[in-house]
Amino acid sequence: MTKYTTILLLCLLPACTPTIKVEAPDKPIEINLNVKIEKHVRVSIEKDVQKSISKNKDIF
C-alpha cells in the first residue's frame, strides 16, 4: 500500500464505526399490577373477617 492509500483508509475508518442512540419512549411504560394487589387485599380481608367471626360468634 502506498502512503496515500493508508491515509485515505485512516480517514474513512471512523465513518464505519456504529453509533448507538438511546432515546426515551414516546409513550409511558405501563405495568399492570392489579392482580397482585387484589390478591393481597382479599387475603387481608379474609384474615380480618376470620378474626372478627372468632371474637364475635353471634354476628351471623
C-alpha positions in Angstrom: 0.0 0.0 0.0 1.1 3.4 -0.7 1.3 6.3 1.7 -1.8 8.0 0.2 -3.9 4.8 0.4 -3.0 4.4 4.1 -4.0 8.0 4.8 -7.3 7.5 2.8 -8.1 4.3 4.7 -7.4 6.0 8.1 -9.7 8.9 7.1 -12.6 6.6 6.1 -12.2 4.2 9.1 -14.1 6.4 11.6 -17.1 6.6 9.2 -17.6 2.9 9.6 -18.0 2.9 13.3 -21.5 2.0 14.5 -23.4 4.5 16.6 -25.8 3.6 19.4 -28.7 6.0 20.0 -30.6 5.9 23.3 -33.9 7.7 23.5 -36.8 7.8 25.9 -40.0 6.1 24.5 -42.8 8.4 23.2 -45.5 6.6 25.3 -45.1 5.9 29.1 -44.4 2.4 30.1 -47.4 0.7 31.6 -47.1 -2.0 34.2 -50.3 -3.7 35.3 -50.1 -5.0 38.9 -53.8 -5.2 39.6 -53.8 -8.9 40.0 -51.2 -8.9 42.8 -52.9 -6.1 44.7 -56.3 -7.7 44.6 -54.9 -11.0 45.9 -53.2 -9.2 48.8 -56.4 -7.2 49.7 -58.5 -10.3 49.6 -56.2 -12.3 51.8 -56.0 -9.4 54.3 -59.8 -9.1 54.4 -60.3 -12.8 54.8 -58.0 -12.8 57.8 -59.7 -9.8 59.4 -63.1 -11.4 58.8 -62.0 -14.7 60.4 -60.7 -12.8 63.4 -63.9 -10.9 63.8 -66.0 -14.1 63.5 -63.9 -15.9 66.0 -64.2 -13.0 68.5 -68.0 -12.4 67.9 -69.6 -15.8 67.1 -73.1 -14.3 67.5 -72.7 -12.0 64.4 -74.1 -14.4 61.9 
